[in-house]
């Protein structure tokens, strides 16, 4: 949470989140404790931070992989599983976004607008009125294809979001177990600098 608060305060990418926090606190420059309190009180603002991060191809996973070389042999299998889980989480993190606000949906609509303008171009400017029903049929088929693809992607987002949640909880449990066994300290895994965050 410390890193999140620091980025909201200091990184321009999160200015909209900061403005919402300023609105809630009524202060121009809320301090770290006030930001943390607002994020706990208004979880949507934390989701906005996370969504912004993923939209800009950054990661909300602020943990580095565990170096297995310095661990006892008994700790290494769990550490390897944690590292594997972290890699999977980073890979499927984009599916934690709402599909309706994803770039995938924007791409689908953009293609459809291109097809629509192309249809109008062929019919009006190229004087293909005799073939307009064929051209409109092609446009209708592209709409059906886009609808099918959007539904397929929506299912993919839903399934991977559930998978993400499951792996996330499993990883937290494994980290707690390794910490309890004295193999690691969770604080040592935190990524504090943005260069490792990308």
C-alpha positions in Angstrom: 0.0 0.0 0.0 3.0 2.3 0.7 4.0 2.2 -3.0 0.4 2.8 -4.2 0.1 5.9 -2.0 3.5 7.2 -3.2 2.5 6.7 -6.8 -0.9 8.4 -6.4 0.8 11.4 -4.7 3.8 11.7 -7.1 3.1 10.1 -10.5 1.1 12.1 -13.0 -0.4 8.9 -14.5 -2.7 8.7 -11.4 -3.8 12.4 -11.3 -7.4 11.5 -11.8 -7.3 9.1 -8.8 -5.6 11.9 -6.8 -8.2 14.4 -7.8 -10.9 12.0 -6.5 -9.1 11.6 -3.2 -8.7 15.4 -2.9 -12.4 15.7 -3.5 -13.2 13.1 -0.7 -10.7 14.6 1.8 -11.4 18.2 0.9 -7.6 18.9 0.9 -5.3 20.0 -1.9 -2.4 17.8 -0.7 -3.7 14.9 1.4 -0.9 13.1 3.3 -0.2 9.4 3.1 -2.4 8.4 6.0 -5.4 10.3 4.6 -4.9 8.7 1.2 -4.7 5.3 2.8 -7.9 6.0 4.7 -9.7 7.1 1.6 -8.6 4.0 -0.4 -9.9 1.8 2.4 -13.2 3.7 2.6 -13.6 4.1 -1.1 -12.4 0.8 -2.7 -13.5 2.0 -6.2 -10.6 4.5 -6.1 -8.1 1.6 -5.5 -9.7 -0.3 -8.4 -9.3 2.9 -10.6 -5.6 3.0 -9.6 -5.3 -0.7 -10.6 -7.2 -0.3 -13.8 -5.0 2.7 -14.8 -1.9 0.7 -14.1 -3.0 -2.3 -16.2 -4.2 -0.1 -19.0 -0.7 1.4 -19.3 0.9 -2.1 -19.4 2.3 -1.8 -15.9 1.8 -4.3 -13.1 -0.2 -4.1 -9.9 1.9 -7.0 -8.6 4.4 -5.2 -6.3 6.3 -8.4 -5.4 9.6 -9.6 -6.8 10.3 -13.2 -7.4 12.0 -15.1 -4.6 15.6 -16.0 -5.1 15.7 -19.7 -4.4 19.5 -19.9 -4.1 19.6 -18.5 -0.6 16.8 -20.7 0.8 16.9 -24.0 2.6 16.0 -27.0 0.4 12.7 -27.5 2.3 11.6 -24.0 1.3 12.5 -24.2 -2.4 9.4 -26.0 -3.8 7.0 -23.4 -2.3 9.3 -20.6 -3.5 9.3 -22.1 -7.0 5.5 -22.3 -6.9 5.3 -18.7 -5.8 7.5 -17.6 -8.6 5.5 -19.6 -11.1 2.3 -18.1 -9.7 3.7 -14.5 -9.9 4.7 -15.1 -13.5 1.1 -16.4 -14.3 -0.5 -13.5 -12.5 1.6 -11.0 -14.4 0.7 -12.7 -17.7 -3.1 -12.7 -17.1 -3.3 -9.5 -15.1 -4.9 -7.7 -18.1 -8.0 -9.8 -17.6 -8.7 -8.2 -14.3 -10.0 -5.1 -16.2 -13.7 -4.8 -16.8 -14.2 -6.1 -20.3 -16.6 -3.2 -21.1 -13.6 -0.8 -20.4 -11.0 -2.9 -22.1 -8.9 -2.0 -25.2 -10.2 -5.2 -26.8 -13.8 -3.8 -27.0 -12.4 -0.5 -28.3 -10.6 -2.4 -31.0 -13.7 -4.3 -32.0 -15.7 -1.1 -32.3 -13.0 0.6 -34.3 -12.9 -2.2 -36.8 -16.7 -2.0 -37.2 -16.6 1.8 -37.8 -13.9 1.2 -40.4 -16.1 -1.4 -42.1 -19.2 0.9 -41.9 -17.3 3.8 -43.6 -15.9 1.4 -46.2 -19.4 0.2 -47.0 -20.6 3.7 -47.5 -17.5 4.5 -49.6 -18.1 1.5 -51.9 -21.8 2.2 -52.4 -21.8 6.0 -52.7 -18.4 7.1 -54.0 -17.7 4.2 -56.3 -21.2 4.1 -57.6 -21.8 0.4 -56.7 -25.5 0.8 -55.9 -26.3 -2.3 -58.0 -24.3 -4.3 -55.5 -25.4 -2.5 -52.3 -27.3 -5.5 -50.9 -24.2 -7.7 -51.2 -22.1 -5.0 -49.6 -24.7 -4.4 -46.8 -24.8 -8.2 -46.3 -21.0 -8.2 -45.8 -21.4 -5.4 -43.2 -24.1 -7.4 -41.4 -21.9 -10.4 -41.4 -19.0 -8.3 -40.0 -21.4 -7.2 -37.2 -22.2 -10.8 -36.4 -18.6 -11.7 -36.4 -17.7 -8.8 -34.1 -20.6 -9.8 -31.7 -19.3 -13.4 -31.7 -15.7 -12.3 -31.1 -16.7 -9.9 -28.3 -18.7 -12.6 -26.5 -15.8 -15.0 -26.8 -13.4 -12.3 -25.4 -15.9 -11.5 -22.6 -15.9 -15.2 -21.6 -12.1 -15.2 -21.7 -11.9 -12.2 -19.4 -14.3 -13.8 -17.0 -12.5 -17.1 -16.9 -9.1 -15.6 -16.6 -10.3 -13.1 -13.9 -11.5 -16.1 -11.8 -8.2 -17.9 -12.5 -6.3 -14.7 -11.4 -8.3 -14.5 -8.1 -7.7 -18.2 -7.4 -3.9 -18.0 -8.1 -3.6 -14.7 -6.2 -5.2 -16.2 -3.0 -3.0 -19.4 -3.4 0.1 -17.2 -3.7 -0.7 -15.1 -0.6 -1.2 -18.3 1.3 2.1 -19.8 0.2 3.9 -16.5 1.0 2.4 -16.6 4.5 3.5 -20.2 5.0 7.0 -19.5 3.9 7.1 -16.4 6.2 5.8 -18.5 9.1 8.4 -21.1 8.4 11.1 -18.4 8.6 12.2 -18.9 5.0 11.4 -15.3 3.8 10.2 -12.0 5.0 7.3 -10.6 2.9 8.7 -7.1 3.3 11.9 -8.2 1.4 9.8 -9.1 -1.6 8.1 -5.7 -2.1 9.1 -3.7 -5.1 9.5 -0.1 -4.1 10.8 1.4 -7.3 8.9 1.7 -10.6 11.7 0.4 -12.8 11.0 -3.1 -11.5 7.3 -2.5 -11.7 7.2 -2.5 -15.5 
